[in-house]
Amino acid sequence: MNPIQTGGPAGASIATDPALTGAPRARPGGAAQGIALMAVMSMPTLALAALVPGLPQLFRQFSSVPHFELLVPMIITVPSLCVALFSGFAGAIADRWGRRKLLLVALMAFSLLGLAPMLFDNLWLIVASRVVVGLAEAAILTVGNALMGDYFEGGQRQKWLGYQNMFAPLIGSAILLSGGFLAGMHWRYPFLLYLAGFVVCALALAFCREPQRSTADTRAAAGVAATPFPWRATVLVCGVTVLFSLVFFVQAVQHGRIFNDMGVASPERISVLATVASLGTVLGGYLFKRLTGVSVRMLLATCLAFYGVSYIGVALAPNLALGLPLDALGQVGGGLLLPSLVTWALLHYGFEHRGRGMGLWGGAFFLGQFLSPPLVSLIGVFTPSFLASVAVIGVLCLIVAVVLVFNHTKDH
């Protein structure tokens, strides 16, 4: 018996939602809610991608500040750390205070504090403003995922999660290119992209209604839970999510190094190749949208198979012409993995606990961003090169994929 099997609903079809069976349903969402949530969930991408191209300018600007080598990267990394640490708290607040109210406050704080470095010359103040951006980002991610479960179920949820992951790389590429263009004019100008947050806040205000609560949900909001929080299931969900996110962030964090070890020295060329490879994420999102009725366990096994072939392939590829499409296979796995994990997590939480549950899930996923590089370094102690370490992770992915498929076949 494997961990995902013991989770119960993970073996079920993604067109079903056992956690909500017999539970009161909020009024279902439509296209307006789906589009608004896609815009909401693009904000964390903005927090990261907008500033990456301007990092050299930031280093030059604050080179006279003590400890700038540590502080400048924190402008980018601190928001993700806040997501990992505080998403669970944000979810608990959303369950008690209301999803919509927290989302609107978070979007406004995200936008205002995101723009704050336009006015600050002090590096410490900029880093402090990024802490608030990270807290807002934790709430945005948590509420966005919870509302996806509130507004949609079954095939509709699958459709909108698929759309979200199809468009995410296109939105990310547009933000990355815009950030690079603005950084070329002045180190402050990439922060102007946070103006988009006000537009998204307006969309949320117009279309993201507060889900209708049952009597039990109203009691829960007042601090009297009708059912206990499913901590046992949450430990399983968060544990499995950390393991899968370790695999996800090998490529997401180390993409530049992967291409560099394949013989690409130019940062500009690496960014172009990474953008081309990221189109695989679009295909992954499309596959998820189309695979109605497939169990979550089989979807996760498929993701690991893509990663396994990709990670082993890029390590053995004799040239870039073969290495690039093999790298893109990992992006297909990533486009399939994220909505599959969200779907699996949502199956464990009814309305009453969905905010806290998805907050803890988000924290677990982003924890993988910090643990993945040390994992690769640890494996590197026993391997001759970085790409060999990536190949070892690929072998482990294929082994786990086979185990998941074998258990699924045995169960049926």
Protein Blocks (a to p, Z undefined) as FASTA:
>chain_A
ZZklmnommmpcfkbcfklgoiacdddddfklmmmmmmmmmmmmmmmmmmmmmmmmmmmm
mmmpghklmmmmmmmmmmmmmmmmmmmmmmmmmmmnopklmmmmmmmmmmmmmmmmmmpc
bfklmmmmmmmmmmmmmmmmmmmmmmmmmmpgcjlmmmmmmmmmmmmmmmmmmmmmmmmm
mmmmomklmmmmmmmmmmmmmmmmmmmccddddfklmmmmnopafbdcdfklmmmmmmmm
mmmmmmmmmmmmmmmmmmmmnopablklmmmmmmmmmmmmmmmmmmmmmmghiafklmmm
mmmmmmmmmmmmmmmombfklmmmmmmmmmmmmmmmmmmmmmmmmmmpcfklmmmmmmmm
mmmmmmmmmmmmmmmmmmmmmpcbfklmmmmmmmmmmmmmmmmmmmmmmmZZ
